[in-house]
Structure formats: C-alpha cells, structure tokens
Amino acid sequence: MVKNNVVEQYSKYVMTTYTRTPLVIVKGKGKYVWDDKGKRYLDFFPGWAVSGLGHCHPRVVKGVKEQVEKIIHVSNNYYNVLQGELAGEIIKNSFPGKVFFCNSGAEAVESAIKLARKYGGSKRYEIIGMNNSFHGRTLAAITLTGQKNYQKGFEPLPAGFKHVPFNDYTALEKAITKKTAAIVIEPIQGEGGINVAGKAYLKKVRKLCDKRDILLILDEIQTGLGRTGKMFCYQHYGITPDAMTLAKTLGGGLPIGALVAGSKVSEVLTPGTHASTFGGSPIVCAASLAVFEAIKKDKLLKNVNSVSKYLFKKIAWLKVKYPDIIKGVRGKGLMIGVVLKCPGAEIASRALKKGLLINCTQTNIIRLLPPLTISKKDVDRAVSILDKLLKTR
Ligand SMILES: Cc1ncc(COP(=O)(O)O)c(C=O)c1O
C-alpha cells in the first residue's frame, strides 16, 4: 500500500539517476532492515558500506541524540568542539597531518585533486589514476575514475588526468612525466570488482613517489574504518600515503567526507582556497566519533578478522560445491568479491527475495560488505541462503 505510493512519488518527482531495486526500506537495526510490509532482510551490503557498523548503531544514535539538542550546525568561520576532536581521532589512528571535512566521498576526492594541483603548481598538474577505479561523480572525480562509462556524455573532461592498469608498476613508471603531481589508488578497488593492490606493488609505488616528489594519495572511502581488518587498509602494506580520502563508514550513516593530508602537505590548502558550508558539522562529527568509539571499545577489528576468516572459508566451500558457477573469491577483511562464471545481477535479485541484501558489480562479481559487527551465525545464514539459490540455478 505504502510502497505503490512511494514508487509513484519517485517516478513523478525524483530524478531518475538510479536503477532502483523495488524495495522500500522503512526501518533498520544492526544487520537487519525491514521493508514497508514488515519483511526483514539480512543486510550484507548496508548502504554501500555507509552503515558499516550496521543500521542505527546504538553508540551513533546516542551521540547524535545528545548533540542534536545542543547545536546542529556551526559554520566553519567559527570553532566547533567536535570537529577538532574528530580530526584528532583520525590523525591519532592514521599518520601525522591535518584533516579537511566535507560531506561525501566525491567531495573528499575533489579536495585531494585540488590539494595535488596546488602542491604541484602550474607546471606539475597531472594526476595518474588506475583503470577500473571509482572515485565518485563530480566532474573531476569521474575524470579520475578509470572507467569510460562514467564519463560518457560529460565531455570535454578536465585536462590533466591519465590512467594506467592497476597493479602494473612498469606501466605506472612509464606514465610518469615532469608534469605528474600525484598518483591516486584505491588499495582495494571496490566498484571495480574487489581488486586488491599487491603489497610489493604499493611499496614500490611509495618509493617511486618519494624519489620523484609525487604525492601518493590513497582513496580509502570504501576500505577505511575497519572494513579490511585494520583501521585503514594502507596499514596492511607497511607504507604511509601522503594523503587519503575517507567517507562512507566514517559517518556511521550520516553524510561526511574527509581529506587527510600528511604533514608534508597539510598546509597546502590555505584560507580561501577550499571550503565546505556543511563540512564537519557537530552532528556528523558526533556520529563519527561514535564510530571510532565503537570500533575500539567493541573490539570490532578483532571481530572483522575472525568473521572474515570464517566467511572466506564458507565461500571456498560454496566454490567446491558449485564449480560451474563460482570462479574464485578475493578481498580482505569484510570487503569480499565472489567472482562468478555467470552474470551476478540475477543472483542478487533472487537473494533479495529470500531476505538477503547483496550487490553485484562489474556484471559478475558479488560484492559483500557486511557490517563490521556481524557474527559467524549471520554468515551461516547468508551462506545458507546463497547455497539454496545456487542449488536451484
Ligand atoms: C573508493 C570510492 N571513492 C569515492 C566514492 C564516492 O563517494 P560518494 O558516493 O560518497 O561521493 C566511492 C563511492 O562508492 C568509492 O567507493
């Protein structure tokens, strides 16, 4: 009843920029969401990793509730207590430097692009991105994104971007010129199909950047905040980026983006060169501080690592059982791609009918980004649904 109304309103009044799954979500709690008919779904793709702690996490809810009564917005020409606190928390958990706050991943990437341009100056303006990457939908972010389908129809694109194959050091080294200011890499390509950067590769890229005075910028918008079993994915690699971008789980469901600039570049963007009206508002900072608190106090990194091992094992079991359907599995922590030998959209839509939310990317990769709070029992439930689906395929 409600559903028809909602869909009708969307078709009349909301721009059709999304292919929407026919599901009206009215409630969320932890690993579950409920639709308008009261049906419950186990969410293994909570808000594209935005609700990385699960839906309406009690610490996030408490933080937001307390803050909303005090003050909702403080403009950035004044100080707000929580913004400074959150920046400190991010820096203490990553590398020395400073943080710029905005409202989304794409804006964080834009900020990183501006930082690189400002650092490089008028002669060193080129930025190298990776094939198959994804960095968001603003004009510069789609230009940095190494997938033509996101750029089509928006030409002419801004100048100064080029792309090389992911994990190919020789190609990257060859692409560098006197004009190169920065290299941008997702340590694990999310939308591109859960492609994991090699350890030796990233270490060599770090060295190359040091030698040529090129900024190494990591896009940790999907991989950040515990998703891969460490607070930030780069920490698996024994390297430190010059800057990184964050969003998604950082806000615990609220819109936030952040550019974290290491000490070498933390003073590059000066008053008047960059800004965001809403960036780092007290409400989102309260939510974000609660995310850090939950990751630490609830020992979520430990949980991610132990549940991850279990989930990988279970998928390996499915692979043995369905060798004609499953080709392989890859990823780190709870950022997992199941590579299929067939299109995955149909499997995702059948999973939905059976009460499991998952995603398909790059036509044949089932992407799983379950909440960092899930248990082995939740994994059993999800795998049992997948097992039933694959049996009848
Ligand atoms: C790695 C990465 N960068 C940037 C973005 C863009 O973020 P947003 O949609 O918040 O602008 C995304 C979104 O999926 C992403 O996964």
PDBQT file of the ligand as one rigid body, heavy atoms in Angstrom, charges set to zero:
ROOT
HETATM    1  C1  LIG A 401      36.521   4.349  -3.487  1.00  0.00    +0.000 C 
HETATM    2  C2  LIG A 401      35.410   5.350  -3.627  1.00  0.00    +0.000 A 
HETATM    3  N1  LIG A 401      35.725   6.650  -3.835  1.00  0.00    +0.000 NA
HETATM    4  C3  LIG A 401      34.769   7.591  -3.951  1.00  0.00    +0.000 A 
HETATM    5  C4  LIG A 401      33.434   7.266  -3.877  1.00  0.00    +0.000 A 
HETATM    6  C5  LIG A 401      32.387   8.339  -3.998  1.00  0.00    +0.000 C 
HETATM    7  O1  LIG A 401      31.742   8.536  -2.786  1.00  0.00    +0.000 OA
HETATM    8  P1  LIG A 401      30.351   9.326  -2.695  1.00  0.00    +0.000 P 
HETATM    9  O2  LIG A 401      29.333   8.482  -3.386  1.00  0.00    +0.000 OA
HETATM   10  O3  LIG A 401      30.099   9.485  -1.223  1.00  0.00    +0.000 OA
HETATM   11  O4  LIG A 401      30.542  10.631  -3.378  1.00  0.00    +0.000 OA
HETATM   12  C6  LIG A 401      33.064   5.929  -3.680  1.00  0.00    +0.000 A 
HETATM   13  C7  LIG A 401      31.640   5.546  -3.629  1.00  0.00    +0.000 C 
HETATM   14  O5  LIG A 401      31.252   4.417  -3.821  1.00  0.00    +0.000 OA
HETATM   15  C8  LIG A 401      34.080   4.943  -3.548  1.00  0.00    +0.000 A 
HETATM   16  O6  LIG A 401      33.781   3.656  -3.339  1.00  0.00    +0.000 OA
ENDROOT
TORSDOF 0
